[in-house]
Amino acid sequence: MNPEEKKRTKLRNGSMDKVGNVTIEEVKRKIEIYCLCSYCIKKMYIKDSGYLSVTTLNYTSAQFTSFLLTGVPGLEGFQIWISIPFSCMYLLAVIGNGLVMAVVARDKSLHAPMYLFLTMLALNDVLLCTVTVPKMLVIFWKGPSLSMFPACLTQMFFVHALFLSESAVLLAMAFDRYVAISAPLHYATLLTGSFIGKVGLALVARSVAVVTPGVLLILRLHFCRSHIIHHTYCENMGIAKLACNSITVNSIYGLTAALLTTGLDFVLISLSYWLILRTVFQLPSREARTKAFGTCGAHLCVILIFYSLAFFSFFTHRFGHQVPRHILILLANLYLLVPPTMNPVVYGIKTKEIRMRVIGLFSQPKRSKNNEAAKNRGIQDR
């Protein structure tokens, strides 16, 4: 009896309690799920890494395929510790952006273009990190997680669509600041309520139009290799690389779409801030220049972090074959989580109007309690 047959015999008899990081009970549960999804598993083997891999599958459609998300490869023993800062960042992002949206929604005096764009950014940030972080934390806490093909495609669609809309909102905010500083007399006529509404619809339409072909290109692929994705979420090229047919079209489309959307956004944002800084240099007041530099500098830091992490992750995933996989996965998570955590502080709390409203939001209950106590004392004195 060869070693492969011995392994299969041990698996059938239940004499092997654990294979790598996966218990036999987990293996059986995942096999049952595959069978319920009309899979016919013909041949299985256990890889040296310890994860279950399905090599030969008889299926009728790619829609019935499932993927196993494993988390950060090589750092499985540290994932519970990695989850702590990620959890804190996620909570800060949700609470911070939620406060910004609540403050702007409550106060009609803040229904100006700059604050409406800030609300769009806050909503997009909450959605962007919520699409990935909860699933990622489940993987960090409980181990590899099975994701059905439709759910995986849905997550992939929203990750890329929300990233594109984030880039578009940052561009709109840069244009808003450029008009406010360089052409203040035309600000009210250019950035009207209808214009902002059209911008919101345009950025949603652009995201859907760009990401949908990428999803359709994934649907044409046939998956006959390993169904294990060494990642914390479903990502376009991470899925495509598991296909047995050519993914050249997928790669070319992804690269072209990224350069024509996110790349162009970055160029236009850089141009806007260069024009803003040129105008700031011409301001006669030193105090005004210092204030403008402080605001623009903070904005530029967030923008540079957002795009540098995104571009590094994007290009190394395609061309950086020498970069360790765990570095790629961590960067792919950070570029979706760091900006949503920083944006409420840089764009929200540093803005005086937002900051004062947030402080008022928490001090108002205390004020009302003090007023009520004063009224009660007055009634007792009478």
N, C-alpha and C positions, 0 to 999 in steps of 0.2 A: 504493500500500500504506500503510494507516494505521499509527500507532505501535504499536498493540496487536498487529497482524499481524507487524510487524517483530520485536517481542519474542519472539513465539511461534516465528518462523523462526530467530532466533538461538538460542533454547533447543533447538530440534530439531537444529540443526547443531552445537551445542556450542561456538559462537563466543563465548558469554558465560561467563567463568570464574567470576564471582561476582556475586550479586545482593544488595546490601546486606551483611548479615553472614552470609548463607547461601551456601555454594558450590553449584555445579551438581550435584556428586556427591551432596551431602546431599539436595538436592531430589529427584534421581532415586531415591535409596534410600528416601525417605519415600513417594514415589509408588508404588514397588514394594510397600511394606508395605500401603498402602491397597488396592492391587489384590488382594493375597493375602487380605485381609480381606473379599473379595466386594464391594468398592466399585466403582462405575462413575463415574469422574470425567468429567463432561461439559464443565466449563468451569473454567479456572483463570486467575488473574491475580496479578500481583505488586503488593503494596501499596507505598505510598511509604516505609513504615518498613523495607522490605526483607525482610519475612517472607512466607512462602508462605501463601496463604489460599485455602480451597476454598469456593466460593460455591454451587455447584449440585451436589448429591449425590443419587444414586439408591440408597437403601438400604432393606432390608426391616425392620430393627429397630434401635432405639437402642443395643442391646447391641454392635453392630459398630462403633460410633463410636470414633474416636481423638481425642486432644487433644494439642496441642503446647505444652508448658510452656516459656516463654521466659526466665524469671528475673525480675530487677528491671528494669522498663522505664526507659530513660533512663540507666541506669548500667551498660550492657553492658561498657564498657571498663574499669570498676573492679571487676567481679565477682570477678576473681582475687584482688584485695586484700581485698575484703569476706569472702572465704572464709577468710582467716587467723584473724580473731577468732572466727568462727563455728565453725571446726574446733577451736580451743582450748577454747571453751566446751562444745562437745559432748564432748570428751575428759574435761574436768573433771567434767561431769555424769555420764557413764558410770562413771568411776573412783570419784568421790565417793559416788554412790548405791550402787555395787557394794560398796564398803567397808562402808557402813552395813548393807547386807543381810547381808554375810558375818559381821560382828561380832555382830549380833543372832542370826543362825542358829546360830553356834558356842556362844554363851554362854547356857545355860538360865536363868541369873539375870536375863537381860534379856527374858525372855518375859512381860513385864508389858504391860498395855494401852497405855501411852504408846509403848513401843518397838515393839509390834506395829503400831500405827497409823503409826509412823515408817517401818517396813519396807514397809507398803502404799504410802506416799507415795514411797519410793525406787524401788520397782518400777514404779509408775505414771510417775514422771519418766523413767526409762530408756526405757520404751516410747514415751512421748509424743515425746521428741526423736528417737528412732530411726525413728519413722514418717515424719518429714519431712526431717531433716538430711542423711542419705546421698544422697537424690535431689537435694536442693538443692545439695549440693557438686558432684555430677556436672554439673548445669546450669552452675554457676559456672566449672567447669574446662573443660568440653567444649562448652558452648553449649546451645541449645534441645534439649529431649529429648521424644521421643514417648511418650505414655502411653495404653495401651489403655483403653477405657471401663470394663471390669470392674476393672482395677487402680486406675483413678482413683476409682471409687466406693468401693473397699475402703479406699483411703487416706483419703478424705473421712470414711468411717464411723469409722475408728479415731482420726482427729484430733479429731473432735467428741466421740466417746464417752470418750476418755481425758481430754479437757479437763473434761468433766462429772464424771468420777470423781475427778479431781484436786481439783476444787472440793468434792466430797462428803467426801473424806478430810480436807481442811483444816477443814471443818465438824466432823467427828468429833473431830479433834484439839483444836479449840477447846472442844468439849463436855467432853472428857477433862480439860483444864486447868481448866475451870470447876468441875467436880465435885471435883477434887483440891484446889483452893484454897478454894472456897466451902463445900463439904460433904465434908470429908475422912473423916468417920466413916462415910459411906455409900458411899465410893469402891469398896471391895472387894465390896460387895453389888450395886452397880449395874453396874460394868464387869467382868463375868465373861467367861470364855473363850467361852462360848456366845453371849453378847451381841456380842462382837467379831466372831465368825464370821458372825452374822446381819447385822451392819453391812456386812461385806465383800460378802456376797451381795446385800444391798439396793442398795449403790452400783453394782454391776455390772448388776443388773436395771434400775435407773433409767436408767443410761446407754444400755443397749440399747433400752429402751422409748421413750426420747425421741428417739434418733437414727434409729431404723429408719423411722418415718414420713417423715422428711426425705429418706431415700434413696429410698423408694417414690415420693415426689413428684417427684424427679429423673427416675425411670424413666418417668414419664408424659409427659415433655417430648420434643419433636422438635427436633433441631438442624439448622438449614439455613443458619445464618450462618457467620461465621468460627469455625473450630475451634481458634483460638489463645487460650490462657489466659496472660495477662501476669502470671504468678505463679510461685512456686517449688514449690508443691504444689497438689493439687486441693482446693478449698474450696467449700462449698455454694453460696453466692451467685455465686462466680466461674464455676461451671459453669452455674448457672441463667440467668445473664445472656446466655449464648450461644444460648438457645432462641428459636424463632420464635413460640411460643405464649405465652400470658399466664403470668407467674410470681407473680401477686398472692398466690395461696394459699401458695406457697413462702415468700414474704417474710413474710406474716402468721404462718405457723406458726413460722418461725425466730425471729421477734421475740418471740412469745408464749412459746415454749419456753425461750428464753434468760432472759426476765424471771422465769418461774415456777421455774426451776431455779437458774441461776447467780446471778440477782438476789436470790432468796430466800435462797440460801446466804450471800451477802455480808451481807445484813441480819442473819441469825441469828449469823454470826461476829462482826459488829460488836457485837451485843447481848451476846454471851458475854464478849467482852473488856472491854466497858464494866462488866459485873457483876464481872469479875475485878479490874479496876482499882479499883472501888469497895471491894472487900474488901481489896485491898492497902493502900489509904489508911488502913484501920482497924488495920493491924498495928502493935503497940507498938514493935517493934524497927526502928531506922533502917536497920540492915544488911540485915534481911529485906526491907524496902521497896525498898531500892536494888537488891538482887539480883532481886526480882520485876519491878521496872520495867525492868531490863536485859534480862531474858528476854522479857517481853511486848513491849517496844519493838522488839526484833529480829524477833519473830514478826509484829508488825503491819506492819513495813516490807516484809517479803516478801509478805504478804497484799495490801497496798496496791499494790505493784508488779505483782503477778499480775493483780488485778482491774482496775486502772486501764489497763494495757496492753490487756487483753482487751476491756474495754468500749469504749475509744477505737477500737480496731481494728474492733469489731463495728458500732458506730453510724456511724462515718465511712464504712465500706464501703457502708452503706445510704443515708445521708443527706448525707455530706460530699463532695459533688461538686466542691467547690473545692480539696480537699486533693490535693496532687500524688500521682500513682499510686505513685511509688517510695517515698514516705513510708509509704503504706498497706501496701505489700508488706514493707518492712523491719520495721514494727511487728508485722505478722502473724507474722513469723518470730521476733521478739524475745519476744513473749508466750508462745511455746511453748518457748523456749530459756533465757531468763533465770531463771525460777523453778526448773527442774531443776538449774541450775548453782548457785544460791544455797541451795537447801533443804538439801543435805548439810552446808553450813557452819553455817547458822543453827539448824537443827533437830538436826543430828547432832554436829558437832565442838564446838559450844558447850555441848552436854550433857556434863557431867563424865564420866559412866559410859561413854558412847560414845567420848569423846576418849581416856580411859585405855586402853580396849580396843584402839583403833586404834594407839596408841603401842606397846602390848604386842605387837600383831600383827607389827610391824616389828622390835621389839627382841628378840623371842623367838628368831629364828634366830641372832642374835649371841650371845645367852646360851647357847644350846645348843652353839655352836662353842667358846665359852670353857670351858664345862664339859667338853667332850670333850678340849680341849687340856690342861686341868688333870688329867684322868684319865690321859692319855698320859704327862704329866710324872711323875705318881705311880708309874705302872708302871715307867718308866725308872729312877726313884730306887731302887725295890726291887731 
